[in-house]
Amino acid sequence: MKISRTYNAWYAHLKNGTTKPWLLMALMSWGIALFEYLLQVPANRIGYQVYSLAQLKILQEVITLSVFIPFAIFYMKQPFQWNYVWAALCMVGAVYFMFRG
């Protein structure tokens, strides 16, 4: 299970790095992603002892949306959309079906 997603790495440069060389922004993004993956790999190994692969993937996507939506609204200043709510409800359904019995 991934503790955080790479959205900060992949998208934050759109706000603050548009005047910087793309190669610099790419290297910085990959540096952030590397740190996140250093957390993800052991978390997946630990989680796989308890959860199935499909359950781990659903948890990862729920965490992704839980991090990305506030990131998009508060940091990137994107307007709130009701699609975020509907997507979250779909994810709740996905979690239910993946973890039931």
N, C-alpha and C positions, 0 to 999 in steps of 0.2 A: 504494500500500500504506500502510495507516495504521500509524504507529509505535506509538501507544497508542490505547486505546479510551475512549469517554466513560463507561464504567461507573463510574469514580471520581466523575465529575460527576453521573451519574444516580442512583447508589445510596449514596454516602458520607453524604449528608444523612439517610438513614434511621437512621444510628447516632448522629450528632452534632448534627443539626439539627432534631430533632422538636419542640423547644420554641421554635424561632425561626419568624418569619413565613414562610409558604410562598413569598411573593413574593421575599423576600430569598434563600431557598434556590434558587429558580428562576433568579434573576439570577446568583447565584454559579455554578450549574451551567452556565448558558449561557456565562459567561465562560471557564470551564475548557474547555468544548466548542469555543468559538471558537479558543482557542489550539491545541487538538488538530487542528482542521480546517485551521488555517494550516500545520500540518505535513503533513496528509494530502494536500491538493491538489497541492503540488509533488511529493510522493512518488509519487502516482498518475501524474502526468505523466511523471516519469522512468521509473517502472516500466512504463508502457504502451509505451515504446519497446522493451522486451525481452520482456514477457509479454503474453498475451492478456487481454482483459477478464475472462474466466472464471477464469483463473489468478490474477489480482490479487484477485478476490473470494474465492477459496479461501484465499489467503495472509492476507487480512484476517480471515477467520473463524478461522483457526488462531491468529493473533496474539491475537484477541479471547479465545478460550478460554484461551490461555496466560497472559493477564493476569488474566482474570476469576476463574478458579478459585483461584489463590493469594489474590487480593483477597477473595473470598468466605470462604475458610477462615481466613486469618490476620488480616485487618482486620475483616471483618464477623462473625467467630467462628461461621460456619456449620459444621455438622458435615461431615466428609468423607463423600462418597457414592460408591459404586462406579459410579453412573451417570456420574460425571466421567471415569472410566477408559474406560468403554464409548464415551462421546461422543468422547474423544480418539482411540480406535482407529478410530472411524468417520471422523474427520477425516484420520487417516493414510491410510486407504483413499481418501478424496476427493482428497487431494493426489496419491496415486499415479495415480489414473485421470485427473486433470486434467493432469498433467505427463508422462505416458508418451507416447513417440514423438510 
